[in-house]
Amino acid sequence: MLSFLRNVDLQGKTIIPFCTHGGGGFGQIQINIAKECQKSTILPGFESMSNFSEQQVKNWIEQIGL
């Protein structure tokens, strides 16, 4: 992920992180995105274990204003 962020110009873009995981969560990726993409808009991300519901995703999308 860091290689991608360092090699793609995301200046002025909106970044919306999301991931499914087995218990590790986002880890450091949100911090890394903020560090590598200082001239981007970064919206709150969605992370969940694989048993998330459609309603959780809908709630997140509403929360971030999409």
mmCIF file as Biopython writes it, N, C-alpha, C and O atoms, coordinates in Angstrom:
data_model
#
loop_
_atom_site.group_PDB
_atom_site.id
_atom_site.type_symbol
_atom_site.label_atom_id
_atom_site.label_alt_id
_atom_site.label_comp_id
_atom_site.label_asym_id
_atom_site.label_entity_id
_atom_site.label_seq_id
_atom_site.pdbx_PDB_ins_code
_atom_site.Cartn_x
_atom_site.Cartn_y
_atom_site.Cartn_z
_atom_site.occupancy
_atom_site.B_iso_or_equiv
_atom_site.auth_seq_id
_atom_site.auth_asym_id
_atom_site.pdbx_PDB_model_num
ATOM 1   N N  . MET A ? 1  ? 0.825   -1.184  0.000  1.0 0.0 1  A 1 
ATOM 2   C CA . MET A ? 1  ? 0.000   0.000   0.000  1.0 0.0 1  A 1 
ATOM 3   C C  . MET A ? 1  ? 0.871   1.250   0.000  1.0 0.0 1  A 1 
ATOM 4   O O  . MET A ? 1  ? 0.590   2.197   -0.735 1.0 0.0 1  A 1 
ATOM 5   N N  . LEU A ? 2  ? 1.916   1.265   0.807  1.0 0.0 2  A 1 
ATOM 6   C CA . LEU A ? 2  ? 2.781   2.436   0.843  1.0 0.0 2  A 1 
ATOM 7   C C  . LEU A ? 2  ? 3.457   2.691   -0.505 1.0 0.0 2  A 1 
ATOM 8   O O  . LEU A ? 2  ? 3.608   3.843   -0.911 1.0 0.0 2  A 1 
ATOM 9   N N  . SER A ? 3  ? 3.858   1.640   -1.191 1.0 0.0 3  A 1 
ATOM 10  C CA . SER A ? 3  ? 4.463   1.810   -2.517 1.0 0.0 3  A 1 
ATOM 11  C C  . SER A ? 3  ? 3.484   2.503   -3.453 1.0 0.0 3  A 1 
ATOM 12  O O  . SER A ? 3  ? 3.876   3.399   -4.201 1.0 0.0 3  A 1 
ATOM 13  N N  . PHE A ? 4  ? 2.227   2.105   -3.421 1.0 0.0 4  A 1 
ATOM 14  C CA . PHE A ? 4  ? 1.200   2.728   -4.244 1.0 0.0 4  A 1 
ATOM 15  C C  . PHE A ? 4  ? 1.064   4.201   -3.893 1.0 0.0 4  A 1 
ATOM 16  O O  . PHE A ? 4  ? 1.077   5.057   -4.777 1.0 0.0 4  A 1 
ATOM 17  N N  . LEU A ? 5  ? 0.933   4.498   -2.599 1.0 0.0 5  A 1 
ATOM 18  C CA . LEU A ? 5  ? 0.745   5.881   -2.165 1.0 0.0 5  A 1 
ATOM 19  C C  . LEU A ? 5  ? 1.919   6.763   -2.562 1.0 0.0 5  A 1 
ATOM 20  O O  . LEU A ? 5  ? 1.733   7.939   -2.872 1.0 0.0 5  A 1 
ATOM 21  N N  . ARG A ? 6  ? 3.107   6.216   -2.554 1.0 0.0 6  A 1 
ATOM 22  C CA . ARG A ? 6  ? 4.307   6.987   -2.877 1.0 0.0 6  A 1 
ATOM 23  C C  . ARG A ? 6  ? 4.503   7.173   -4.377 1.0 0.0 6  A 1 
ATOM 24  O O  . ARG A ? 6  ? 5.256   8.050   -4.799 1.0 0.0 6  A 1 
ATOM 25  N N  . ASN A ? 7  ? 3.839   6.363   -5.177 1.0 0.0 7  A 1 
ATOM 26  C CA . ASN A ? 7  ? 4.064   6.404   -6.627 1.0 0.0 7  A 1 
ATOM 27  C C  . ASN A ? 7  ? 2.885   6.939   -7.432 1.0 0.0 7  A 1 
ATOM 28  O O  . ASN A ? 7  ? 2.954   6.996   -8.660 1.0 0.0 7  A 1 
ATOM 29  N N  . VAL A ? 8  ? 1.821   7.326   -6.767 1.0 0.0 8  A 1 
ATOM 30  C CA . VAL A ? 8  ? 0.647   7.846   -7.461 1.0 0.0 8  A 1 
ATOM 31  C C  . VAL A ? 8  ? 0.355   9.246   -6.917 1.0 0.0 8  A 1 
ATOM 32  O O  . VAL A ? 8  ? 0.367   9.457   -5.704 1.0 0.0 8  A 1 
ATOM 33  N N  . ASP A ? 9  ? 0.096   10.183  -7.799 1.0 0.0 9  A 1 
ATOM 34  C CA . ASP A ? 9  ? -0.209  11.547  -7.374 1.0 0.0 9  A 1 
ATOM 35  C C  . ASP A ? 9  ? -1.682  11.631  -6.968 1.0 0.0 9  A 1 
ATOM 36  O O  . ASP A ? 9  ? -2.574  11.630  -7.817 1.0 0.0 9  A 1 
ATOM 37  N N  . LEU A ? 10 ? -1.915  11.703  -5.675 1.0 0.0 10 A 1 
ATOM 38  C CA . LEU A ? 10 ? -3.284  11.803  -5.164 1.0 0.0 10 A 1 
ATOM 39  C C  . LEU A ? 10 ? -3.590  13.204  -4.640 1.0 0.0 10 A 1 
ATOM 40  O O  . LEU A ? 10 ? -4.585  13.411  -3.946 1.0 0.0 10 A 1 
ATOM 41  N N  . GLN A ? 11 ? -2.734  14.157  -4.975 1.0 0.0 11 A 1 
ATOM 42  C CA . GLN A ? 11 ? -2.940  15.534  -4.543 1.0 0.0 11 A 1 
ATOM 43  C C  . GLN A ? 11 ? -4.302  16.027  -5.002 1.0 0.0 11 A 1 
ATOM 44  O O  . GLN A ? 11 ? -4.642  15.927  -6.181 1.0 0.0 11 A 1 
ATOM 45  N N  . GLY A ? 12 ? -5.081  16.559  -4.066 1.0 0.0 12 A 1 
ATOM 46  C CA . GLY A ? 12 ? -6.402  17.087  -4.379 1.0 0.0 12 A 1 
ATOM 47  C C  . GLY A ? 12 ? -7.499  16.037  -4.478 1.0 0.0 12 A 1 
ATOM 48  O O  . GLY A ? 12 ? -8.663  16.374  -4.697 1.0 0.0 12 A 1 
ATOM 49  N N  . LYS A ? 13 ? -7.140  14.779  -4.320 1.0 0.0 13 A 1 
ATOM 50  C CA . LYS A ? 13 ? -8.117  13.682  -4.409 1.0 0.0 13 A 1 
ATOM 51  C C  . LYS A ? 13 ? -8.703  13.396  -3.028 1.0 0.0 13 A 1 
ATOM 52  O O  . LYS A ? 13 ? -8.133  13.767  -2.002 1.0 0.0 13 A 1 
ATOM 53  N N  . THR A ? 14 ? -9.843  12.732  -3.030 1.0 0.0 14 A 1 
ATOM 54  C CA . THR A ? 14 ? -10.457 12.265  -1.790 1.0 0.0 14 A 1 
ATOM 55  C C  . THR A ? 14 ? -10.148 10.787  -1.634 1.0 0.0 14 A 1 
ATOM 56  O O  . THR A ? 14 ? -10.375 9.991   -2.546 1.0 0.0 14 A 1 
ATOM 57  N N  . ILE A ? 15 ? -9.629  10.432  -0.474 1.0 0.0 15 A 1 
ATOM 58  C CA . ILE A ? 15 ? -9.267  9.054   -0.172 1.0 0.0 15 A 1 
ATOM 59  C C  . ILE A ? 15 ? -10.215 8.539   0.901  1.0 0.0 15 A 1 
ATOM 60  O O  . ILE A ? 15 ? -10.421 9.183   1.930  1.0 0.0 15 A 1 
ATOM 61  N N  . ILE A ? 16 ? -10.790 7.366   0.642  1.0 0.0 16 A 1 
ATOM 62  C CA . ILE A ? 16 ? -11.729 6.754   1.585  1.0 0.0 16 A 1 
ATOM 63  C C  . ILE A ? 16 ? -11.229 5.343   1.894  1.0 0.0 16 A 1 
ATOM 64  O O  . ILE A ? 16 ? -11.520 4.413   1.142  1.0 0.0 16 A 1 
ATOM 65  N N  . PRO A ? 17 ? -10.487 5.170   2.981  1.0 0.0 17 A 1 
ATOM 66  C CA . PRO A ? 17 ? -9.933  3.848   3.280  1.0 0.0 17 A 1 
ATOM 67  C C  . PRO A ? 17 ? -11.002 2.869   3.758  1.0 0.0 17 A 1 
ATOM 68  O O  . PRO A ? 17 ? -11.951 3.252   4.443  1.0 0.0 17 A 1 
ATOM 69  N N  . PHE A ? 18 ? -10.834 1.603   3.386  1.0 0.0 18 A 1 
ATOM 70  C CA . PHE A ? 18 ? -11.701 0.556   3.906  1.0 0.0 18 A 1 
ATOM 71  C C  . PHE A ? 18 ? -10.947 -0.761  3.864  1.0 0.0 18 A 1 
ATOM 72  O O  . PHE A ? 18 ? -10.079 -0.963  3.015  1.0 0.0 18 A 1 
ATOM 73  N N  . CYS A ? 19 ? -11.277 -1.646  4.774  1.0 0.0 19 A 1 
ATOM 74  C CA . CYS A ? 19 ? -10.648 -2.972  4.769  1.0 0.0 19 A 1 
ATOM 75  C C  . CYS A ? 19 ? -11.473 -3.957  5.586  1.0 0.0 19 A 1 
ATOM 76  O O  . CYS A ? 19 ? -12.189 -3.583  6.515  1.0 0.0 19 A 1 
ATOM 77  N N  . THR A ? 20 ? -11.351 -5.201  5.218  1.0 0.0 20 A 1 
ATOM 78  C CA . THR A ? 20 ? -11.819 -6.296  6.059  1.0 0.0 20 A 1 
ATOM 79  C C  . THR A ? 20 ? -10.570 -6.994  6.575  1.0 0.0 20 A 1 
ATOM 80  O O  . THR A ? 20 ? -9.518  -6.960  5.936  1.0 0.0 20 A 1 
ATOM 81  N N  . HIS A ? 21 ? -10.694 -7.620  7.726  1.0 0.0 21 A 1 
ATOM 82  C CA . HIS A ? 21 ? -9.515  -8.206  8.362  1.0 0.0 21 A 1 
ATOM 83  C C  . HIS A ? 21 ? -9.912  -9.353  9.269  1.0 0.0 21 A 1 
ATOM 84  O O  . HIS A ? 21 ? -11.093 -9.605  9.509  1.0 0.0 21 A 1 
ATOM 85  N N  . GLY A ? 22 ? -8.922  -10.022 9.754  1.0 0.0 22 A 1 
ATOM 86  C CA . GLY A ? 22 ? -9.144  -11.142 10.663 1.0 0.0 22 A 1 
ATOM 87  C C  . GLY A ? 22 ? -8.898  -10.791 12.115 1.0 0.0 22 A 1 
ATOM 88  O O  . GLY A ? 22 ? -8.819  -11.676 12.967 1.0 0.0 22 A 1 
ATOM 89  N N  . GLY A ? 23 ? -8.775  -9.497  12.401 1.0 0.0 23 A 1 
ATOM 90  C CA . GLY A ? 23 ? -8.582  -9.063  13.775 1.0 0.0 23 A 1 
ATOM 91  C C  . GLY A ? 23 ? -7.549  -7.969  13.925 1.0 0.0 23 A 1 
ATOM 92  O O  . GLY A ? 23 ? -7.401  -7.402  15.008 1.0 0.0 23 A 1 
ATOM 93  N N  . GLY A ? 24 ? -6.830  -7.661  12.856 1.0 0.0 24 A 1 
ATOM 94  C CA . GLY A ? 24 ? -5.769  -6.659  12.943 1.0 0.0 24 A 1 
ATOM 95  C C  . GLY A ? 24 ? -6.222  -5.230  12.743 1.0 0.0 24 A 1 
ATOM 96  O O  . GLY A ? 24 ? -5.489  -4.300  13.076 1.0 0.0 24 A 1 
ATOM 97  N N  . GLY A ? 25 ? -7.406  -5.036  12.209 1.0 0.0 25 A 1 
ATOM 98  C CA . GLY A ? 25 ? -7.905  -3.690  11.962 1.0 0.0 25 A 1 
ATOM 99  C C  . GLY A ? 25 ? -7.084  -2.948  10.937 1.0 0.0 25 A 1 
ATOM 100 O O  . GLY A ? 25 ? -6.402  -3.562  10.117 1.0 0.0 25 A 1 
ATOM 101 N N  . PHE A ? 26 ? -7.144  -1.618  10.977 1.0 0.0 26 A 1 
ATOM 102 C CA . PHE A ? 26 ? -6.414  -0.784  10.041 1.0 0.0 26 A 1 
ATOM 103 C C  . PHE A ? 26 ? -4.912  -0.798  10.306 1.0 0.0 26 A 1 
ATOM 104 O O  . PHE A ? 26 ? -4.114  -0.516  9.411  1.0 0.0 26 A 1 
ATOM 105 N N  . GLY A ? 27 ? -4.536  -1.123  11.522 1.0 0.0 27 A 1 
ATOM 106 C CA . GLY A ? 27 ? -3.119  -1.037  11.843 1.0 0.0 27 A 1 
ATOM 107 C C  . GLY A ? 27 ? -2.663  0.408   11.688 1.0 0.0 27 A 1 
ATOM 108 O O  . GLY A ? 27 ? -3.307  1.316   12.213 1.0 0.0 27 A 1 
ATOM 109 N N  . GLN A ? 28 ? -1.582  0.631   10.986 1.0 0.0 28 A 1 
ATOM 110 C CA . GLN A ? 28 ? -1.008  1.966   10.799 1.0 0.0 28 A 1 
ATOM 111 C C  . GLN A ? 28 ? -1.395  2.623   9.477  1.0 0.0 28 A 1 
ATOM 112 O O  . GLN A ? 28 ? -0.934  3.725   9.177  1.0 0.0 28 A 1 
ATOM 113 N N  . ILE A ? 29 ? -2.230  1.966   8.689  1.0 0.0 29 A 1 
ATOM 114 C CA . ILE A ? 29 ? -2.455  2.467   7.338  1.0 0.0 29 A 1 
ATOM 115 C C  . ILE A ? 29 ? -3.087  3.859   7.307  1.0 0.0 29 A 1 
ATOM 116 O O  . ILE A ? 29 ? -2.742  4.660   6.438  1.0 0.0 29 A 1 
ATOM 117 N N  . GLN A ? 30 ? -3.989  4.165   8.215  1.0 0.0 30 A 1 
ATOM 118 C CA . GLN A ? 30 ? -4.588  5.507   8.189  1.0 0.0 30 A 1 
ATOM 119 C C  . GLN A ? 30 ? -3.546  6.571   8.510  1.0 0.0 30 A 1 
ATOM 120 O O  . GLN A ? 30 ? -3.568  7.656   7.929  1.0 0.0 30 A 1 
ATOM 121 N N  . ILE A ? 31 ? -2.642  6.271   9.421  1.0 0.0 31 A 1 
ATOM 122 C CA . ILE A ? 31 ? -1.552  7.191   9.740  1.0 0.0 31 A 1 
ATOM 123 C C  . ILE A ? 31 ? -0.649  7.349   8.516  1.0 0.0 31 A 1 
ATOM 124 O O  . ILE A ? 31 ? -0.242  8.460   8.177  1.0 0.0 31 A 1 
ATOM 125 N N  . ASN A ? 32 ? -0.341  6.237   7.862  1.0 0.0 32 A 1 
ATOM 126 C CA . ASN A ? 32 ? 0.516   6.282   6.677  1.0 0.0 32 A 1 
ATOM 127 C C  . ASN A ? 32 ? -0.139  7.040   5.524  1.0 0.0 32 A 1 
ATOM 128 O O  . ASN A ? 32 ? 0.528   7.791   4.813  1.0 0.0 32 A 1 
ATOM 129 N N  . ILE A ? 33 ? -1.423  6.846   5.344  1.0 0.0 33 A 1 
ATOM 130 C CA . ILE A ? 33 ? -2.134  7.583   4.284  1.0 0.0 33 A 1 
ATOM 131 C C  . ILE A ? 33 ? -2.048  9.084   4.566  1.0 0.0 33 A 1 
ATOM 132 O O  . ILE A ? 33 ? -1.749  9.872   3.669  1.0 0.0 33 A 1 
ATOM 133 N N  . ALA A ? 34 ? -2.311  9.473   5.809  1.0 0.0 34 A 1 
ATOM 134 C CA . ALA A ? 34 ? -2.266  10.894  6.168  1.0 0.0 34 A 1 
ATOM 135 C C  . ALA A ? 34 ? -0.866  11.473  5.946  1.0 0.0 34 A 1 
ATOM 136 O O  . ALA A ? 34 ? -0.726  12.610  5.495  1.0 0.0 34 A 1 
ATOM 137 N N  . LYS A ? 35 ? 0.157   10.698  6.260  1.0 0.0 35 A 1 
ATOM 138 C CA . LYS A ? 35 ? 1.538   11.152  6.099  1.0 0.0 35 A 1 
ATOM 139 C C  . LYS A ? 35 ? 1.920   11.274  4.619  1.0 0.0 35 A 1 
ATOM 140 O O  . LYS A ? 35 ? 2.567   12.243  4.222  1.0 0.0 35 A 1 
ATOM 141 N N  . GLU A ? 36 ? 1.525   10.303  3.817  1.0 0.0 36 A 1 
ATOM 142 C CA . GLU A ? 36 ? 1.912   10.273  2.402  1.0 0.0 36 A 1 
ATOM 143 C C  . GLU A ? 36 ? 1.028   11.149  1.510  1.0 0.0 36 A 1 
ATOM 144 O O  . GLU A ? 36 ? 1.434   11.524  0.410  1.0 0.0 36 A 1 
ATOM 145 N N  . CYS A ? 37 ? -0.152  11.468  1.972  1.0 0.0 37 A 1 
ATOM 146 C CA . CYS A ? 37 ? -1.129  12.183  1.130  1.0 0.0 37 A 1 
ATOM 147 C C  . CYS A ? 37 ? -1.604  13.461  1.814  1.0 0.0 37 A 1 
ATOM 148 O O  . CYS A ? 37 ? -2.804  13.677  1.984  1.0 0.0 37 A 1 
ATOM 149 N N  . GLN A ? 38 ? -0.672  14.283  2.194  1.0 0.0 38 A 1 
ATOM 150 C CA . GLN A ? 38 ? -0.989  15.490  2.961  1.0 0.0 38 A 1 
ATOM 151 C C  . GLN A ? 38 ? -1.827  16.494  2.189  1.0 0.0 38 A 1 
ATOM 152 O O  . GLN A ? 38 ? -2.484  17.340  2.795  1.0 0.0 38 A 1 
ATOM 153 N N  . LYS A ? 39 ? -1.818  16.418  0.879  1.0 0.0 39 A 1 
ATOM 154 C CA . LYS A ? 39 ? -2.591  17.361  0.074  1.0 0.0 39 A 1 
ATOM 155 C C  . LYS A ? 39 ? -3.849  16.717  -0.499 1.0 0.0 39 A 1 
ATOM 156 O O  . LYS A ? 39 ? -4.388  17.156  -1.515 1.0 0.0 39 A 1 
ATOM 157 N N  . SER A ? 40 ? -4.300  15.665  0.178  1.0 0.0 40 A 1 
ATOM 158 C CA . SER A ? 40 ? -5.533  14.964  -0.195 1.0 0.0 40 A 1 
ATOM 159 C C  . SER A ? 40 ? -6.538  15.118  0.931  1.0 0.0 40 A 1 
ATOM 160 O O  . SER A ? 40 ? -6.172  15.412  2.069  1.0 0.0 40 A 1 
ATOM 161 N N  . THR A ? 41 ? -7.786  14.921  0.612  1.0 0.0 41 A 1 
ATOM 162 C CA . THR A ? 41 ? -8.835  14.858  1.626  1.0 0.0 41 A 1 
ATOM 163 C C  . THR A ? 41 ? -8.988  13.389  2.018  1.0 0.0 41 A 1 
ATOM 164 O O  . THR A ? 41 ? -9.168  12.528  1.158  1.0 0.0 41 A 1 
ATOM 165 N N  . ILE A ? 42 ? -8.915  13.110  3.310  1.0 0.0 42 A 1 
ATOM 166 C CA . ILE A ? 42 ? -9.019  11.727  3.782  1.0 0.0 42 A 1 
ATOM 167 C C  . ILE A ? 42 ? -10.261 11.623  4.669  1.0 0.0 42 A 1 
ATOM 168 O O  . ILE A ? 42 ? -10.321 12.215  5.747  1.0 0.0 42 A 1 
ATOM 169 N N  . LEU A ? 43 ? -11.237 10.869  4.199  1.0 0.0 43 A 1 
ATOM 170 C CA . LEU A ? 43 ? -12.472 10.680  4.951  1.0 0.0 43 A 1 
ATOM 171 C C  . LEU A ? 43 ? -12.309 9.526   5.937  1.0 0.0 43 A 1 
ATOM 172 O O  . LEU A ? 43 ? -11.429 8.682   5.767  1.0 0.0 43 A 1 
ATOM 173 N N  . PRO A ? 44 ? -13.158 9.488   6.969  1.0 0.0 44 A 1 
ATOM 174 C CA . PRO A ? 44 ? -13.086 8.382   7.918  1.0 0.0 44 A 1 
ATOM 175 C C  . PRO A ? 44 ? -13.294 7.044   7.211  1.0 0.0 44 A 1 
ATOM 176 O O  . PRO A ? 44 ? -14.176 6.907   6.363  1.0 0.0 44 A 1 
ATOM 177 N N  . GLY A ? 45 ? -12.489 6.086   7.565  1.0 0.0 45 A 1 
ATOM 178 C CA . GLY A ? 45 ? -12.527 4.781   6.917  1.0 0.0 45 A 1 
ATOM 179 C C  . GLY A ? 45 ? -13.495 3.813   7.551  1.0 0.0 45 A 1 
ATOM 180 O O  . GLY A ? 45 ? -14.089 4.083   8.594  1.0 0.0 45 A 1 
ATOM 181 N N  . PHE A ? 46 ? -13.637 2.687   6.898  1.0 0.0 46 A 1 
ATOM 182 C CA . PHE A ? 46 ? -14.465 1.580   7.387  1.0 0.0 46 A 1 
ATOM 183 C C  . PHE A ? 46 ? -13.574 0.356   7.506  1.0 0.0 46 A 1 
ATOM 184 O O  . PHE A ? 46 ? -12.886 -0.022  6.558  1.0 0.0 46 A 1 
ATOM 185 N N  . GLU A ? 47 ? -13.594 -0.256  8.673  1.0 0.0 47 A 1 
ATOM 186 C CA . GLU A ? 47 ? -12.872 -1.510  8.855  1.0 0.0 47 A 1 
ATOM 187 C C  . GLU A ? 47 ? -13.748 -2.457  9.642  1.0 0.0 47 A 1 
ATOM 188 O O  . GLU A ? 47 ? -14.454 -2.054  10.567 1.0 0.0 47 A 1 
ATOM 189 N N  . SER A ? 48 ? -13.693 -3.708  9.266  1.0 0.0 48 A 1 
ATOM 190 C CA . SER A ? 48 ? -14.515 -4.704  9.935  1.0 0.0 48 A 1 
ATOM 191 C C  . SER A ? 48 ? -13.934 -6.087  9.685  1.0 0.0 48 A 1 
ATOM 192 O O  . SER A ? 48 ? -13.207 -6.323  8.720  1.0 0.0 48 A 1 
ATOM 193 N N  . MET A ? 49 ? -14.276 -6.967  10.571 1.0 0.0 49 A 1 
ATOM 194 C CA . MET A ? 49 ? -13.985 -8.361  10.291 1.0 0.0 49 A 1 
ATOM 195 C C  . MET A ? 49 ? -14.930 -8.792  9.177  1.0 0.0 49 A 1 
ATOM 196 O O  . MET A ? 49 ? -15.822 -8.032  8.803  1.0 0.0 49 A 1 
ATOM 197 N N  . SER A ? 50 ? -14.758 -9.960  8.657  1.0 0.0 50 A 1 
ATOM 198 C CA . SER A ? 50 ? -15.499 -10.368 7.463  1.0 0.0 50 A 1 
ATOM 199 C C  . SER A ? 50 ? -17.000 -10.550 7.686  1.0 0.0 50 A 1 
ATOM 200 O O  . SER A ? 50 ? -17.737 -10.782 6.728  1.0 0.0 50 A 1 
ATOM 201 N N  . ASN A ? 51 ? -17.453 -10.453 8.906  1.0 0.0 51 A 1 
ATOM 202 C CA . ASN A ? 51 ? -18.878 -10.686 9.185  1.0 0.0 51 A 1 
ATOM 203 C C  . ASN A ? 51 ? -19.675 -9.381  9.294  1.0 0.0 51 A 1 
ATOM 204 O O  . ASN A ? 51 ? -20.615 -9.298  10.084 1.0 0.0 51 A 1 
ATOM 205 N N  . PHE A ? 52 ? -19.311 -8.370  8.514  1.0 0.0 52 A 1 
ATOM 206 C CA . PHE A ? 52 ? -20.033 -7.105  8.576  1.0 0.0 52 A 1 
ATOM 207 C C  . PHE A ? 52 ? -21.351 -7.212  7.806  1.0 0.0 52 A 1 
ATOM 208 O O  . PHE A ? 52 ? -21.523 -8.075  6.945  1.0 0.0 52 A 1 
ATOM 209 N N  . SER A ? 53 ? -22.258 -6.323  8.136  1.0 0.0 53 A 1 
ATOM 210 C CA . SER A ? 53 ? -23.563 -6.331  7.480  1.0 0.0 53 A 1 
ATOM 211 C C  . SER A ? 53 ? -23.660 -5.202  6.460  1.0 0.0 53 A 1 
ATOM 212 O O  . SER A ? 53 ? -22.908 -4.229  6.505  1.0 0.0 53 A 1 
ATOM 213 N N  . GLU A ? 54 ? -24.588 -5.358  5.560  1.0 0.0 54 A 1 
ATOM 214 C CA . GLU A ? 54 ? -24.859 -4.315  4.572  1.0 0.0 54 A 1 
ATOM 215 C C  . GLU A ? 54 ? -25.249 -3.016  5.273  1.0 0.0 54 A 1 
ATOM 216 O O  . GLU A ? 54 ? -24.888 -1.928  4.823  1.0 0.0 54 A 1 
ATOM 217 N N  . GLN A ? 55 ? -25.980 -3.133  6.364  1.0 0.0 55 A 1 
ATOM 218 C CA . GLN A ? 55 ? -26.416 -1.937  7.093  1.0 0.0 55 A 1 
ATOM 219 C C  . GLN A ? 55 ? -25.223 -1.181  7.681  1.0 0.0 55 A 1 
ATOM 220 O O  . GLN A ? 55 ? -25.237 0.050   7.711  1.0 0.0 55 A 1 
ATOM 221 N N  . GLN A ? 56 ? -24.205 -1.884  8.143  1.0 0.0 56 A 1 
ATOM 222 C CA . GLN A ? 56 ? -23.010 -1.220  8.655  1.0 0.0 56 A 1 
ATOM 223 C C  . GLN A ? 56 ? -22.350 -0.376  7.558  1.0 0.0 56 A 1 
ATOM 224 O O  . GLN A ? 56 ? -21.917 0.749   7.808  1.0 0.0 56 A 1 
ATOM 225 N N  . VAL A ? 57 ? -22.280 -0.918  6.368  1.0 0.0 57 A 1 
ATOM 226 C CA . VAL A ? 57 ? -21.686 -0.193  5.245  1.0 0.0 57 A 1 
ATOM 227 C C  . VAL A ? 57 ? -22.555 1.014   4.896  1.0 0.0 57 A 1 
ATOM 228 O O  . VAL A ? 57 ? -22.031 2.106   4.677  1.0 0.0 57 A 1 
ATOM 229 N N  . LYS A ? 58 ? -23.857 0.836   4.844  1.0 0.0 58 A 1 
ATOM 230 C CA . LYS A ? 58 ? -24.758 1.949   4.558  1.0 0.0 58 A 1 
ATOM 231 C C  . LYS A ? 58 ? -24.622 3.051   5.596  1.0 0.0 58 A 1 
ATOM 232 O O  . LYS A ? 58 ? -24.594 4.231   5.246  1.0 0.0 58 A 1 
ATOM 233 N N  . ASN A ? 59 ? -24.536 2.680   6.874  1.0 0.0 59 A 1 
ATOM 234 C CA . ASN A ? 59 ? -24.373 3.659   7.954  1.0 0.0 59 A 1 
ATOM 235 C C  . ASN A ? 59 ? -23.071 4.441   7.786  1.0 0.0 59 A 1 
ATOM 236 O O  . ASN A ? 59 ? -23.043 5.658   7.968  1.0 0.0 59 A 1 
ATOM 237 N N  . TRP A ? 60 ? -21.993 3.733   7.438  1.0 0.0 60 A 1 
ATOM 238 C CA . TRP A ? 60 ? -20.696 4.381   7.228  1.0 0.0 60 A 1 
ATOM 239 C C  . TRP A ? 60 ? -20.772 5.353   6.056  1.0 0.0 60 A 1 
ATOM 240 O O  . TRP A ? 60 ? -20.277 6.476   6.159  1.0 0.0 60 A 1 
ATOM 241 N N  . ILE A ? 61 ? -21.372 4.951   4.962  1.0 0.0 61 A 1 
ATOM 242 C CA . ILE A ? 61 ? -21.490 5.803   3.792  1.0 0.0 61 A 1 
ATOM 243 C C  . ILE A ? 61 ? -22.287 7.065   4.121  1.0 0.0 61 A 1 
ATOM 244 O O  . ILE A ? 61 ? -21.932 8.159   3.684  1.0 0.0 61 A 1 
ATOM 245 N N  . GLU A ? 62 ? -23.351 6.910   4.881  1.0 0.0 62 A 1 
ATOM 246 C CA . GLU A ? 62 ? -24.139 8.077   5.301  1.0 0.0 62 A 1 
ATOM 247 C C  . GLU A ? 62 ? -23.311 8.971   6.220  1.0 0.0 62 A 1 
ATOM 248 O O  . GLU A ? 62 ? -23.356 10.196  6.101  1.0 0.0 62 A 1 
ATOM 249 N N  . GLN A ? 63 ? -22.560 8.367   7.132  1.0 0.0 63 A 1 
ATOM 250 C CA . GLN A ? 63 ? -21.746 9.098   8.092  1.0 0.0 63 A 1 
ATOM 251 C C  . GLN A ? 63 ? -20.711 9.981   7.401  1.0 0.0 63 A 1 
ATOM 252 O O  . GLN A ? 63 ? -20.454 11.100  7.845  1.0 0.0 63 A 1 
ATOM 253 N N  . ILE A ? 64 ? -20.119 9.487   6.323  1.0 0.0 64 A 1 
ATOM 254 C CA . ILE A ? 64 ? -19.091 10.265  5.635  1.0 0.0 64 A 1 
ATOM 255 C C  . ILE A ? 64 ? -19.688 11.170  4.544  1.0 0.0 64 A 1 
ATOM 256 O O  . ILE A ? 64 ? -18.958 11.865  3.838  1.0 0.0 64 A 1 
ATOM 257 N N  . GLY A ? 65 ? -20.993 11.153  4.419  1.0 0.0 65 A 1 
ATOM 258 C CA . GLY A ? 65 ? -21.674 12.099  3.542  1.0 0.0 65 A 1 
ATOM 259 C C  . GLY A ? 65 ? -21.685 11.746  2.063  1.0 0.0 65 A 1 
ATOM 260 O O  . GLY A ? 65 ? -21.729 12.633  1.210  1.0 0.0 65 A 1 
ATOM 261 N N  . LEU A ? 66 ? -21.646 10.449  1.754  1.0 0.0 66 A 1 
ATOM 262 C CA . LEU A ? 66 ? -21.703 10.046  0.348  1.0 0.0 66 A 1 
ATOM 263 C C  . LEU A ? 66 ? -23.088 9.573   -0.022 1.0 0.0 66 A 1 
ATOM 264 O O  . LEU A ? 66 ? -23.325 9.194   -1.169 1.0 0.0 66 A 1 
#
